[in-house]
Amino acid sequence: PGLFQPIDFTSHYHRLDSLRSELEFVDTRISTCIKTTTADSSGYAFLTQMQKYVMALSDTITQLSGICLNMSDMSQAEHIYSPVEYKQDTRAYNDSVVRYRHLGTYLNTLFKDLP
């Protein structure tokens, strides 16, 4: 009750975990495609960059799901999530976002050059 609905961090955690699992499947498919692509082709460069992007995005999702899990535990009085820990975790998450966005920008450049 009140003005704001409580945030269901547990639900967010489970959804993020599901996304991470989907990305693991995508990573496996990319690995299979890489094995059948000529190493000096533009397709190979694109696929290897795509794999780096998928791994970086998965890492970002893992960082965020960890924050959600800690917030969920804290909301249920199962864990004290200190402001210091939260700042460290959000800093790691933000660094991860910067990394996957940088890789994504380069991936878009490679995509434009595909035949």
N, C-alpha and C positions, 0 to 999 in steps of 0.2 A: 504494500500500500504506500501511497505517496505520489509525488509528481513523476518519478522516473521508474521505469521497469528495471528490475535487476538484470544484469548482463549474465547470460548463461555461458560462462567460460568453458564449462565441460562440453557443451554442444560444439562450441567453436573448436576446441581441442580435437574432438572426434572428426569433425569435418576436415580440418587441416591434415590430420593423420590420413584420412581417406585420399586427399589430394596428393599427399606425399607418396602413397602407395601407387597411385595412378602414374605419377612421374617416374617411379622405379620401373614400371612396365614400359613406359615410353623410352627410357634409357636403354632397356634391354633390346627393344626394337631398333633403336638407332645403332646400337653395337652390331646387330645382325646386318644392317644395311651397310655399315662401314666395312665389314669383312668382304662384301661383294662389290665394293666400289674401287676403282683405280685410284691409287694413292696420289697421283699428280693431277687429278681432275678437280674442277670447280665443285662438283657434287661432294667429293671427299672433304674438301675444305669446309663446305657448308655443314656437312653432317658432323664433323668433329667439333665445329663451333657450336652447333646445336646441342651436342652432348654436354659441352662445358656449360652452356646456358641452362640446360635442364638440371644439371647437378647443382649449379648455383641457386636456381629457383627452389630446388628441393631443400637446400641448406637454409634458405631464407624462411621457408615454410616450417622447417624444423625449429628454427629460432623462435618464430612466432608461436608455434604450438607449445613450446616450453614455457613461454611467458603465460599463455592461457592456462596451462596446467598449474603453474605456480599461483596464478590469480584464483583459480578454482579452489585449490587447496586452502588458500588463505581465506576465501569467502566461507569455507566450511570449517574454519578454525582448526584445520589439520596441519597448517604450516605457517610459519611467520616468514613473509616475503619482505625482506627489509628494503627500504628505499635505495640502499647501496647496491643490493643484488639486482633490483629492478632497473636501475640506471645502467649497470653493467650489461644486463641482458638486452635492454633496448639499444644500447650502443652497438652491441654485436649484431643485433637485428638490422639496424640502420646501415652498418658497414656491409652486411650481406645484401641489402637492397641495392646499394650503390654498385656492388660487384655484378649482380645479375642484370641490372639496367645497362651497365657499361657493355657487358657481353651481348646483350640484346641489341644494342645500337650497332655493334659490329656485325652481328648476325643479319640484321636488316640490310646492311651494305652488301654482304655476300649474297643474300637472296636476290637483290637487284641484278647481280651479275650472272645469275644462273641462266642457262640457255632456255 
